[in-house]
Amino acid sequence: MSAKKAHNGSAAETEAAFYDALNRADLEALMALWAEDDEIVCVHPGGPRLIGHAAIRASWAAILEHGGLHIMPSQLHETHTLMSSVHTVIEGGTAATGEPAHLVATNVYAKTPRGWRIVLHHVSIAPGPAPVDTNAQILH
């Protein structure tokens, strides 16, 4: 899904475009999904709070310089109003050791004149094994 299409879609479509851009290491598509407001915030696992486009762009550029992240979000919990949507997801991936890893992410979206945009992305390292979603469907 292109970032342009996500601009006019739902918060869920913007989120799908966000993870797609991360997995493709597409910095331009990724940054196009953020709100134009310079009060946007990003916190990477174990990292400082980054505020504004310049700091957030620089952090993603460094993270993506070696390629995509291969993150699969799951177990969405969504709370929304007409103008905002708060999503928490489990981000599944692989640790540097090759072991399966999971993170907990909070993504906050605001409805802007240009569509749903990211205003906050905050990720934490989750303790213990990945939680099992008993409602998940297994696709083969």
N, C-alpha and C positions, 0 to 999 in steps of 0.2 A: 504494500500500500504506500503510495507516495505521501509525503508530508503535506503537499498541496491538497489532496483529497481529505486528509484528516482535519484540515482547517475548518471545513464546513460540516463535519460529521459530529458524532457524539464524543463524550469524554473517553469512552471505551475504545473508539476508533483512534483517537489521538494516542491513547496508551499503546495500542497495537502497533501504531506507526513508530512510537518511541522505541519499543523493544526491537522492532524490525531494523531501525536505523542503527541501534547499538550492535546488533548481530552482524550487520553489513559494514560496520565501521564507517558510516556515512555521517561525518560531522556536520555537513551543511543541512542535511535532512533533519538531523537531531536538533540542531539549534533553531531551525524554523518552527519547531513545535513549542518552543518556550514563549511565554507572554512577552510583549514588548516592554512592559514595566521593568525598570531596572532594579526593583526590589525583589526579584526572583531569588530563590535560595536552593542550594544543592549541598547535601552532606553525603560524601562517599564513606564507605565503611572504615571506621577508625580515623577519619579525616576531619579537618576543621570545617566550620560553616563557611560556605562561599556565597557571596552576595553579588548579584549583578552579572550581566552578560559577559564581560571581559574575563572575570575570574572563572566563571562556569565553563565558558568556551575553552579557556586554556587548560582546565583540568580534564575535560573530555578529550581534547586534542592529545594530551599526554597519555591518557588511558588507551585511546584507540590507535595510537601510532603503530602498534604491532598487530593490528587486525581486530576483527569482531570479537565480541565477548561470549557468544553462545549462551545467552541467558534465556531460560524458559519460565515466564511468570505463570503462577498457578494459584489456586485457592483465593480468588478475588473476593474481598469484602468491600462493598461500596456503600457509601453514604452520600446522598446528593440533595441539592436544592435546585431551584431554577438557574442559579448563577454559579454554583460551585459543585465540585464532585471530589470526594476524598476516597482514594482507593488504597487498600493495603493488600499486598500480594507476597507470596513466597517466591523468591527468585532462586530457581534451581540452576546449578552450573557445576563446574569442576574446579576444585582447588588446585593450586600450583603443584601439590603432591600427586595429583591424578585422582584423588579421592572425590567422591560426590560431595558437593557443598551446597549449603543453602543460606540465603540471606532473607531478611524481612525488609520490605520496602514500603514506604508511604509516598504516594504520588497524589499531589493536589492539583486540580484543574480549575480554571476560572473560565466562564463563558465571556468572551470578548467580542467586539464587533467583527473580528476576523475568525470567530469560532472558538472551540475549546482549546485552551493553551495551558501548558505546565507552568505552575507558579512555585512548586516545591517538589523536590525529589530527595528523599532521605532514606538511606540504606544502613542497616545494622547487621552485624554478624549474629546469626541466630545460634543459641546454645543447643547442644544435643543433636540427636538425629532429626532429619526432616520430618515434620508432622505428616501423618497420613490423612488424606482427604477421603473420607468414607463415601462422599457423594460424587467423587470423580468417576468419569467414564474412561475405561481403558480402550484406546483406539489402536488397532493393528493395521 
